[in-house]
Amino acid sequence: MRLNSGIAISLAAVVFAGCAGSSANETKEELKSLPVTRLEAKDTMLYHSYVADIQALQNVEIRARVHGFLESVHVDEGEEVQKGQLLFRISDGEYKAELSRAKAALSNVIAEAKAASLEADRVKLLTESKVLAPSELEVARARLAAAEAKADEARSTLTNAEAHLRYTEVRAPFAGVIDRIPLKTGSLISEGALFTTLSDVREVYAYFSVSETEYLHYSKTNHQYGDVHLVLADGTDYPNPGKIETIEGEFEESTGSIAFRARFANPRKLLKHGASGKIKLSTEVDEAVIVPQKAVFEMQDRNYVFVVDEANKVKMRNFIPQTRMSHFYIVQSGLEPGERVVAEGVRNIRDGMLIAPRIVTIDSLLNM
């Protein structure tokens, strides 16, 4: 009986030891291996992207100022022209005749005014000699004033006739690039008809809108955005950086945004009026605490991470972001440099859980 009791005790000990070992193995197996990163404070360059509307420095419609037939076209679509270069010519026979009539009419009224002046002088002498009544002098002076008024009117008519003749030659108001020309030689032109559009694209404006918050940040940092960069419609970077020149005077009521204007050099004429692209603004943030986006989850419009303590136990922590970028957050408050957070897989763990940390650097997460 003693032997049997000893055997039973030994067997119980073995069973207990086996159960204990099994429990320890199960606890070890339950620990999840998760990537954990240590938060750092580092100088960071932030980039913001905005849709841009590209416009020429000058873009004007070239329109007819007189009517007539389009006699000749001296440029082609897409051609670069210089200021004062002849673009179009309208038939001018009618306006040359108008100018000749105006010159003749002016000569006649000048002669009439001269005769009226001489008559006024003669009547004045006779009036002083008591030969004529003073009323005759008043009549003579009135005739002189009427003749001089006619001369002024004739001069105005002549000026208009000269302008009409000059308008038959349509010249470039500035150097630029010719757009489409819808009218052809021989077309009947009415006053105000569109010949073409002329664009000065040696430099261009890029208009883009930012939110009120971003505008305030720009203003409070004394406009320290540095150069701005343009991304073209095909996704490539435009080689020449630009500068922000001005900001509109009021916010757009419907969107709460305000428009900025940047200027870009365009030596190769790559950018055209009406083109599109994206503006990239960069601003430097000193000693920024950065959290990878995959480490963050939201609950009731608040942002949380799992902080890992020295015992490798996770604790849910709320933090307030300053800025959200495409792959990370910049922390405003709630997290400190040196703290460890679960970098990925936060949906599969719970508050208070033990994990097996797998350390990864913050840089490797941001460059993924």
C-alpha positions as CSV (number, residue, x, y, z in Angstrom):
1,M,0.0,0.0,0.0
2,R,2.9,2.4,0.7
3,L,4.3,1.6,-2.7
4,N,1.1,2.3,-4.4
5,S,0.7,5.6,-2.5
6,G,4.2,6.6,-3.5
7,I,3.4,5.8,-7.1
8,A,0.2,7.8,-7.0
9,I,2.0,10.8,-5.5
10,S,4.6,10.6,-8.2
11,L,2.1,10.3,-10.9
12,A,0.2,13.3,-9.5
13,A,3.4,15.3,-9.5
14,V,4.1,14.4,-13.0
15,V,0.6,15.3,-14.2
16,F,0.8,18.7,-12.3
17,A,4.2,19.5,-13.8
18,G,2.9,18.6,-17.2
19,C,-0.2,20.8,-16.8
20,A,2.0,23.7,-15.5
21,G,4.3,23.4,-18.5
22,S,1.4,23.3,-20.9
23,S,-0.1,26.4,-19.3
24,A,3.3,28.3,-19.6
25,N,3.6,27.2,-23.3
26,E,0.1,28.4,-24.0
27,T,0.8,31.8,-22.4
28,K,3.9,32.2,-24.4
29,E,2.1,31.3,-27.6
30,E,-0.7,33.8,-26.9
31,L,1.7,36.8,-27.0
32,K,1.4,38.5,-30.4
33,S,4.5,39.6,-32.1
34,L,3.8,43.2,-33.3
35,P,6.0,46.0,-34.7
36,V,6.7,48.6,-32.2
37,T,8.5,52.0,-32.8
38,R,9.9,54.5,-30.4
39,L,8.7,58.1,-31.0
40,E,11.3,60.7,-31.8
41,A,11.4,64.5,-32.0
42,K,12.9,65.5,-35.2
43,D,13.0,68.4,-37.7
44,T,10.5,67.6,-40.4
45,M,9.7,69.1,-43.8
46,L,5.9,69.1,-44.5
47,Y,4.5,69.1,-48.0
48,H,1.0,70.3,-48.9
49,S,-0.5,69.8,-52.3
50,Y,-3.2,72.0,-54.0
51,V,-4.9,72.0,-57.4
52,A,-3.5,74.9,-59.5
53,D,-5.1,77.0,-62.3
54,I,-2.3,78.2,-64.6
55,Q,-2.8,81.5,-66.4
56,A,-0.6,83.7,-68.6
57,L,0.7,87.0,-67.3
58,Q,-1.4,88.6,-70.0
59,N,-4.1,86.9,-72.0
60,V,-6.3,89.2,-74.2
61,E,-8.7,88.8,-77.0
62,I,-7.8,90.6,-80.2
63,R,-11.0,92.1,-81.7
64,A,-11.9,94.2,-84.6
65,R,-12.5,97.9,-83.9
66,V,-13.9,98.7,-87.3
67,H,-16.0,96.7,-89.8
68,G,-14.9,95.6,-93.3
69,F,-13.5,92.6,-95.2
70,L,-10.5,90.7,-93.8
71,E,-7.9,91.6,-96.4
72,S,-4.9,89.6,-95.2
73,V,-3.7,87.4,-92.2
74,H,0.0,87.9,-91.4
75,V,0.4,85.3,-88.6
76,D,-0.4,81.7,-88.0
77,E,-1.8,79.9,-85.0
78,G,0.7,79.1,-82.3
79,E,3.2,81.6,-83.7
80,E,5.2,83.9,-81.3
81,V,4.9,87.5,-82.2
82,Q,6.5,90.7,-81.0
83,K,4.8,93.9,-79.7
84,G,3.6,96.1,-82.6
85,Q,3.8,93.3,-85.2
86,L,1.1,93.4,-87.9
87,L,-1.4,90.5,-87.3
88,F,-4.4,91.3,-89.6
89,R,-5.4,93.9,-92.2
90,I,-8.9,95.0,-92.9
91,S,-9.9,96.6,-96.2
92,D,-9.2,100.3,-95.8
93,G,-10.7,102.0,-99.0
94,E,-13.8,103.2,-97.1
95,Y,-11.7,104.7,-94.3
96,K,-9.2,106.4,-96.6
97,A,-12.2,108.2,-98.3
98,E,-13.6,109.1,-94.9
99,L,-10.3,110.6,-93.9
100,S,-10.1,112.6,-97.2
101,R,-13.6,114.0,-96.5
102,A,-12.7,114.9,-93.0
103,K,-9.6,116.8,-94.1
104,A,-11.6,118.7,-96.7
105,A,-14.3,119.6,-94.2
106,L,-11.8,120.8,-91.7
107,S,-10.1,123.1,-94.4
108,N,-13.6,124.6,-95.2
109,V,-14.5,125.4,-91.6
110,I,-11.0,126.8,-90.9
111,A,-11.5,129.2,-93.9
112,E,-15.0,130.1,-92.6
113,A,-13.6,130.7,-89.1
114,K,-10.8,132.9,-90.5
115,A,-13.4,134.9,-92.5
116,A,-15.6,135.3,-89.5
117,S,-12.6,136.5,-87.5
118,L,-11.8,139.2,-90.1
119,E,-15.4,140.2,-90.2
120,A,-15.5,140.6,-86.4
121,D,-12.4,142.8,-86.5
122,R,-13.9,145.0,-89.3
123,V,-17.2,145.4,-87.4
124,K,-15.3,146.3,-84.2
125,L,-13.6,149.2,-86.0
126,L,-16.8,150.4,-87.4
127,T,-18.5,150.2,-84.1
128,E,-15.8,152.2,-82.4
129,S,-16.2,154.8,-85.1
130,K,-19.9,155.0,-84.4
131,V,-20.7,153.8,-87.9
132,L,-22.4,150.6,-86.7
133,A,-24.4,149.9,-83.7
134,P,-22.9,147.8,-80.9
135,S,-25.3,145.0,-81.6
136,E,-23.7,144.4,-85.0
137,L,-20.4,143.6,-83.1
138,E,-22.2,141.1,-81.0
139,V,-23.6,139.4,-84.1
140,A,-20.2,139.3,-85.7
141,R,-18.6,137.7,-82.6
142,A,-21.4,135.1,-82.4
143,R,-20.7,134.1,-86.0
144,L,-17.0,133.8,-85.2
145,A,-17.7,131.6,-82.2
146,A,-20.0,129.4,-84.3
147,A,-17.3,129.1,-87.0
148,E,-14.7,128.1,-84.4
149,A,-17.0,125.5,-82.9
150,K,-17.4,124.0,-86.4
151,A,-13.6,123.9,-86.7
152,D,-13.3,122.0,-83.4
153,E,-16.0,119.6,-84.5
154,A,-14.2,119.0,-87.9
155,R,-10.9,118.4,-86.1
156,S,-12.6,115.7,-83.9
157,T,-14.1,114.1,-87.1
158,L,-10.6,114.1,-88.6
159,T,-9.2,112.4,-85.5
160,N,-11.8,109.7,-85.6
161,A,-11.2,109.2,-89.3
162,E,-7.5,108.8,-88.7
163,A,-8.2,106.3,-85.9
164,H,-10.6,104.3,-88.1
165,L,-7.9,104.0,-90.8
166,R,-5.3,103.0,-88.2
167,Y,-7.6,100.3,-86.9
168,T,-7.6,98.6,-90.2
169,E,-4.2,97.3,-89.3
170,V,-4.4,95.0,-86.2
171,R,-1.1,94.9,-84.4
172,A,0.0,92.9,-81.3
173,P,-0.3,94.9,-78.1
174,F,2.5,92.9,-76.5
175,A,4.8,90.0,-77.2
176,G,3.1,86.6,-77.0
177,V,1.7,83.5,-78.6
178,I,-1.2,83.5,-81.1
179,D,-4.1,81.3,-80.3
180,R,-6.7,79.9,-82.8
181,I,-7.7,82.1,-85.7
182,P,-11.3,81.4,-86.6
183,L,-11.7,83.9,-89.4
184,K,-10.1,83.5,-92.8
185,T,-9.1,86.0,-95.5
186,G,-12.1,87.5,-97.3
187,S,-14.4,87.2,-94.2
188,L,-16.8,90.0,-93.6
189,I,-15.8,91.5,-90.2
190,S,-18.1,93.4,-87.9
191,E,-16.9,95.7,-85.2
192,G,-16.0,93.7,-82.1
193,A,-15.4,90.4,-84.1
194,L,-12.9,88.1,-82.5
195,F,-9.7,87.6,-84.5
196,T,-7.7,85.5,-82.0
197,T,-6.3,85.5,-78.5
198,L,-2.8,86.6,-77.5
199,S,-1.0,85.1,-74.5
200,D,2.2,86.3,-72.8
201,V,3.6,83.1,-71.3
202,R,7.2,84.1,-70.7
203,E,6.0,83.8,-67.1
204,V,2.8,82.4,-65.7
205,Y,0.6,82.7,-62.7
206,A,-0.6,79.7,-60.7
207,Y,-3.7,80.3,-58.6
208,F,-4.5,77.8,-55.8
209,S,-6.8,77.9,-52.8
210,V,-5.9,77.0,-49.2
211,S,-8.1,76.6,-46.1
212,E,-8.4,79.3,-43.5
213,T,-6.3,77.2,-41.0
214,E,-3.4,76.8,-43.5
215,Y,-3.6,80.5,-44.4
216,L,-3.3,81.4,-40.7
217,H,-0.3,79.1,-40.4
218,Y,1.3,80.8,-43.4
219,S,0.7,84.3,-42.0
220,K,1.9,83.4,-38.4
221,T,5.2,82.0,-39.7
222,N,5.9,85.3,-41.5
223,H,5.3,83.7,-44.9
224,Q,8.2,81.2,-44.5
225,Y,7.1,78.8,-47.2
226,G,10.2,79.3,-49.4
227,D,10.0,78.2,-53.0
228,V,6.8,76.6,-54.2
229,H,6.9,73.7,-56.7
230,L,4.6,72.7,-59.5
231,V,3.6,69.2,-60.5
232,L,2.5,69.0,-64.1
233,A,-0.6,67.1,-65.3
234,D,1.4,64.1,-66.2
235,G,2.8,63.8,-62.7
236,T,6.3,65.1,-63.4
237,D,7.9,68.0,-61.6
238,Y,8.2,71.3,-63.3
239,P,11.9,72.2,-63.2
240,N,11.6,75.9,-62.2
241,P,10.5,76.8,-58.7
242,G,8.1,79.6,-58.1
243,K,7.3,82.3,-55.5
244,I,4.1,83.2,-53.8
245,E,3.4,86.8,-54.8
246,T,0.0,87.8,-53.3
247,I,-3.1,86.6,-51.6
248,E,-6.7,87.5,-52.3
249,G,-8.5,89.9,-50.0
250,E,-11.3,87.7,-48.8
251,F,-12.3,84.1,-48.2
252,E,-14.7,82.4,-50.6
253,E,-17.9,82.0,-48.6
254,S,-19.0,78.6,-50.1
255,T,-15.6,76.8,-49.5
256,G,-14.0,78.8,-46.7
257,S,-10.8,79.0,-48.7
258,I,-8.7,81.8,-49.9
259,A,-6.7,82.0,-53.2
260,F,-2.9,82.4,-53.4
261,R,-1.0,83.5,-56.5
262,A,2.4,82.1,-57.4
263,R,4.6,83.2,-60.3
264,F,6.7,80.8,-62.3
265,A,9.3,81.5,-65.0
266,N,8.5,79.8,-68.3
267,P,11.6,80.1,-70.5
268,R,10.7,77.1,-72.7
269,K,7.1,78.1,-73.0
270,L,6.1,74.6,-71.6
271,L,3.3,76.1,-69.6
272,K,0.2,77.4,-71.4
273,H,-2.7,79.6,-70.4
274,G,-5.5,77.4,-69.0
275,A,-3.2,74.5,-68.1
276,S,-3.6,72.5,-64.8
277,G,-1.3,71.1,-62.2
278,K,-0.7,70.9,-58.5
279,I,1.2,73.3,-56.3
280,K,3.5,71.7,-53.6
281,L,4.2,73.9,-50.6
282,S,6.9,72.9,-48.1
283,T,7.3,74.2,-44.6
284,E,9.7,73.1,-41.9
285,V,8.5,72.0,-38.4
286,D,11.2,71.9,-35.7
287,E,11.3,69.0,-33.2
288,A,8.1,67.4,-34.5
289,V,6.9,64.2,-32.8
290,I,5.7,61.9,-35.7
291,V,3.3,59.0,-35.4
292,P,2.8,56.6,-38.4
293,Q,-0.7,56.6,-39.7
294,K,-1.0,52.8,-39.4
295,A,-0.4,53.2,-35.6
296,V,-3.5,55.4,-35.2
297,F,-7.1,54.4,-34.9
298,E,-10.2,56.6,-34.3
299,M,-13.0,56.3,-31.8
300,Q,-15.8,58.8,-31.6
301,D,-13.8,61.4,-33.6
302,R,-10.8,61.1,-31.3
303,N,-7.4,59.7,-32.2
304,Y,-5.7,56.9,-30.3
305,V,-2.6,54.7,-30.3
306,F,-1.5,51.8,-28.2
307,V,1.5,52.8,-26.0
308,V,3.7,49.9,-24.9
309,D,5.1,50.1,-21.3
310,E,8.3,48.5,-19.9
311,A,6.4,45.2,-19.2
312,N,5.3,45.1,-22.8
313,K,1.7,45.7,-21.9
314,V,-0.3,48.0,-24.3
315,K,-2.3,50.9,-23.0
316,M,-4.8,52.8,-25.2
317,R,-3.8,56.5,-25.3
318,N,-5.6,59.5,-26.8
319,F,-3.6,62.2,-28.5
320,I,-4.3,65.5,-30.4
321,P,-2.7,65.8,-33.9
322,Q,-1.4,69.1,-35.2
323,T,-1.4,68.0,-38.8
324,R,-2.4,64.9,-40.7
325,M,-0.2,64.0,-43.7
326,S,-0.6,61.1,-46.2
327,H,1.4,58.6,-44.1
328,F,1.8,60.1,-40.6
329,Y,0.5,62.5,-38.0
330,I,2.4,65.3,-36.3
331,V,1.5,65.3,-32.6
332,Q,0.3,68.4,-30.9
333,S,-0.2,66.9,-27.4
334,G,-0.7,63.6,-25.7
335,L,2.5,61.7,-26.7
336,E,6.1,62.4,-25.9
337,P,9.4,61.5,-27.5
338,G,10.9,58.2,-26.2
339,E,7.5,56.5,-25.8
340,R,6.9,53.2,-27.6
341,V,3.7,52.7,-29.7
342,V,2.4,49.7,-31.6
343,A,3.2,50.6,-35.3
344,E,0.8,48.3,-37.0
345,G,-2.0,45.7,-36.4
346,V,-3.8,47.9,-33.8
347,R,-7.2,46.4,-34.8
348,N,-6.2,43.0,-33.5
349,I,-5.2,43.9,-29.9
350,R,-7.0,45.1,-26.8
351,D,-6.2,47.5,-24.0
352,G,-4.0,45.8,-21.3
353,M,-2.8,43.0,-23.5
354,L,0.7,41.7,-23.4
355,I,2.6,41.6,-26.7
356,A,6.0,40.5,-28.0
357,P,7.5,43.8,-29.4
358,R,9.4,43.7,-32.7
359,I,11.3,46.9,-32.8
360,V,11.2,48.9,-36.0
361,T,12.6,52.5,-36.6
362,I,10.3,55.4,-37.3
363,D,12.2,56.2,-40.5
364,S,11.6,52.7,-42.0
365,L,7.9,53.2,-41.4
366,L,7.7,56.6,-43.0
367,N,9.6,55.4,-46.1
368,M,7.4,52.4,-46.7
